[in-house]
């Protein structure tokens, strides 16, 4: 007997009938030869979801033959040695198609030494639950004023004193001019749809983990009182994705998009979803 890592090569071959998975061998008809140097050879024949194994040194008729030593063979089966690494290092040689041996991994359950095989596997218990942790975040005076406006059904923007650009949601400093903003303007609440993206990624809410149904429309709305690229981003009513039209600007020519209006939440708390979505203003 030859023992490697405390395990005999013969033990692994003897366990193969019990570890065989017929569903993993379905549709495969092939013979595999194992030439273990200094120990001997084995022929594994698979046909119609069944297997036979015999110890023999006559492996010439096998479709593919693996040549290796006992230590490498045992190491492969107990997960101590990586097959590709061993092949690259020359510890495994294959006569025939090397990839043929890859299918054997799905034909057999993993080999467990006798001591480990007797141990009962620990039961894994999982509880699927959406976690919602009560939290409050300080948004700062500028964003705080914008969110308070939504609670009162007002959409506020802040104007740059240098370039005159309206920003909504507002920011303390203009991203272009880099000067502080301090002039507040009420815009909308109605406007024109300028762009829309069909979204198929079910993005999760960072606070609750819930995901919205797909597809949904992320839209850019040019609210009344705004111009050029001063769009306000929100969502379109789900059943109107194919009805709403985008507006476009081609040089001096303007193609107007659908008119939209906000749908306000019944109970507003000072959050971005105080506006549930925008819908066609019909």
Residue, then its C-alpha position, 0 to 999 in steps of 0.5 A: x500500500x502507498x499512502x500519501x497525505x495519510x490516504x491510499x490511492x486504492x482507497x480513492x478508487x474503491x470509493x468511486x462507485x459510491x461517489x458516482x453521480x449518474x446525472x453528471x454522466x448523462x449523455x457521456x460514453x467514454x473510457x478514462x485510464x489512470x496510470x499511477x506510476x509505481x502502483x498500477x492502472x485503472x480503467x473507468x468506463x462510463x456509458x448511459x449514466x452508468x460506470x464500471x471500474x477495473x484495475x488493469x495495466x492495459x490502458x491502450x484502448x482508453x479514450x484518454x489516459x492520465x499519467x501521474x504519481x500517487x502523491x499528486x493523484x491523492x492531492x488532486x482528489x482531496x483538494x491539496x493540489x490544483x490540477x492545472x498547476x500540476x499539469x503545467x509543472x509536468x506532474x500530470x501528463x495526458x495521452x488524449x484530450x486533456x479537457x476530457x478529464x474535466x467532465x469527471x469532476x461532475x460525475x463524482x462527489x468529492x472524496x472525503x477521508x473516512x474520518x471526515x465522511x463520518x462527521x455530520x455536516x453542519x446545517x446552514x440556516x438562512x433567514x431572508x429579511x429586508x433590514x431597515x434601520x431607523x436612521x436620520x441624516x443631516x443634509x445641511x441647510x441647502x439640501x434641507x431647505x430643498x427637501x422641506x420645499x417638497x414637503x410643501x409641494x414646492x420644487x426649489x432651485x438655486x441660482x448661480x450669481x455668476x452664470x445664472x444657471x439654475x440647479x435643482x436639487x440645489x448645491x451650495x456652490x456652482x460646479x462651473x463658476x465655483x462661486x457660492x449660490x444663495x438665490x432661491x427660485x421656485x420652479x415647475x412643478x410641471x415641465x417638459x420631458x427632455x430625456x429618458x433612460x429605460x432601466x432594467x437594473x433592479x437597483x436596491x434602495x440603500x435604506x431598506x434593500x427593496x428593489x423597484x420593478x423593472x423596466x422603469x424610466x429615469x427621466x430628465x424634466x425641463x421644469x417650467x422656469x428652467x432652460x437648456x440643460x437645467x433638467x430635474x431627474x426623477x421617475x416616469x409613471x411606469x405604465x406610460x414609458x412608451x407613451x411619453x415623448x422626449x424633447x430635443x434641440x437641433x441647433x436653432x430647432x426645438x422639438x418639444x417633448x411631452x408635458x409632465x406633472x408631478x404626482x405627490x405622495x399623500x404623506x410627505x416627509x421631506x424626502x425625494x419620494x415626496x414626488x412619487x413620479x411624473x406623469x403625462x399632463x393630459 
